[in-house]
Amino acid sequence: MLSIAQPVIAATPDKAQGQQVADAFTETFSYTGPGEVTAKQWGVVRDFPYTNPQGVLTHTTAGFTLSQSYTWDGEGRMSTSSYPSVTVCGYTTSCQAGSTVAGPAFSYGYL
């Protein structure tokens, strides 16, 4: 299995704090030996700088990840596909069990 990730960073102004907000986008693919895609993952993480009540500039992050998977039969035809599941990580919560909502899965048959 080979995984390839290409991160992209974008900075946008945060109107409320007057600080730069950094967005990190990641797209990852996993492949079988013959080159069939077995998984895709797309994620976004935003870094929010803010001034806490003590006047100290602090950062917090929030983000989400979409994950999709595929299986293939011996003849190179797709046999299953799962629509993206989403994992959300908030300001005060880490990515814990139960923070993922699964999308539907489909099976394919061929004559």
Phi, psi and omega in degrees: 000135179242132176242136180234128178237137178233094181285145176231131179247133177229140179246131178231148180288141175261111185297324185290322186252349183071017182251164173279136176254126182259127176253133176243123179250135179229134175234124185235138176237144173239143186231154169278174177305315179287354176103012177281136178288125178254340180201147172230145177217133179231128183227154176226132173231131178246131177262120181252109172278141177208161178261121182283174183301338178274001178085013181263131177290123184232160178237146171221157181234154173214152180185182177209161178227134172254132181233136179225145181227158181220150168232158186229147177274180184294346180257011177082016179261143179296130178252329174217154176214132175251132176288160188304135167263154183238137174241124183246133177238124185261189183298317185249356181246139175273172178287098183250169175303137181093354179269005179251132175250120184279141173274172180291155177242145182232144175245145182241143176234149182233146179266000000 
